[in-house]
Amino acid sequence: MGREIKLDGGEISLLKKIGLSGSPLHGRLLIDRIQEMEKGEFLDTLIGLIDQGYVISNKVNIRLMEDVEKALFRVNASYAKDLQDAVNPSRRRERERAQRVRRR
């Protein structure tokens, strides 16, 4: 059974920009993709995702935008499926319905 992950709007948009496939994304590209977020909100959201273990970075301390530019980010593979369900809840509902039908 998967974990129930609750995400807010900023976390969802940031995870979509990083990508849920697990491939690394350079911080400079991430900053270019996130134009609609303010720097403070962006850093808080990114640091929160890293602290929770959902996002992995090659840099240990990310506190400034300069640190983000020099780092690589990717979604933690152990959370990838649960994060996909959290980002797109209808996908999880469809899978649960299919499992219920098969059990009968």
SVG drawing of the C-alpha trace seen along z (x, -y; Angstrom):
<svg xmlns="http://www.w3.org/2000/svg" viewBox="-17 -37 44 49">
<polyline fill="none" stroke="black" stroke-width="0.4" points="0.0,0.0 1.4,-3.4 1.8,-6.4 -0.8,-9.1 1.0,-12.3 -0.6,-15.7 0.9,-18.6 0.0,-22.2 -0.1,-24.1 3.5,-25.4 4.8,-21.9 2.8,-20.4 4.0,-23.0 7.6,-22.6 7.5,-18.8 5.9,-19.0 8.7,-21.4 11.4,-19.0 9.7,-16.0 8.6,-12.9 10.7,-10.5 13.8,-10.7 16.1,-12.2 18.2,-15.1 17.5,-18.7 20.1,-21.5 19.1,-24.3 19.5,-27.0 16.9,-25.3 14.6,-24.9 14.8,-28.6 14.0,-29.4 11.0,-27.1 9.6,-28.6 8.9,-32.2 5.6,-32.6 6.9,-32.0 8.7,-34.6 12.2,-33.7 11.3,-33.3 8.4,-31.1 10.4,-29.1 13.3,-28.5 10.9,-27.7 9.0,-25.1 12.2,-23.6 13.8,-23.3 10.6,-21.8 10.6,-19.1 14.2,-18.3 13.7,-18.2 10.8,-15.8 13.0,-13.6 10.8,-13.9 13.5,-15.8 17.2,-14.9 20.0,-17.4 23.7,-16.9 24.4,-19.9 23.8,-19.6 23.1,-23.2 20.7,-25.0 19.8,-28.4 20.3,-30.9 19.4,-31.2 23.1,-30.9 23.1,-27.5 20.1,-26.4 21.8,-27.5 24.8,-25.3 22.9,-22.2 21.2,-19.2 17.7,-18.1 15.7,-15.0 12.7,-13.3 13.5,-10.6 12.7,-7.3 11.3,-5.7 8.6,-8.4 8.0,-8.7 4.8,-6.6 3.2,-8.2 4.1,-11.7 2.6,-10.9 -0.6,-9.9 -0.5,-13.1 0.0,-15.3 -2.7,-13.6 -5.3,-12.1 -7.5,-10.8 -4.8,-8.4 -4.8,-6.8 -8.6,-6.5 -8.6,-4.7 -6.0,-2.2 -8.0,-1.6 -11.1,-0.9 -9.3,1.5 -7.9,3.3 -11.4,3.6 -12.8,5.1 -10.1,7.7 -10.6,8.9 -14.2,10.0"/>
</svg>
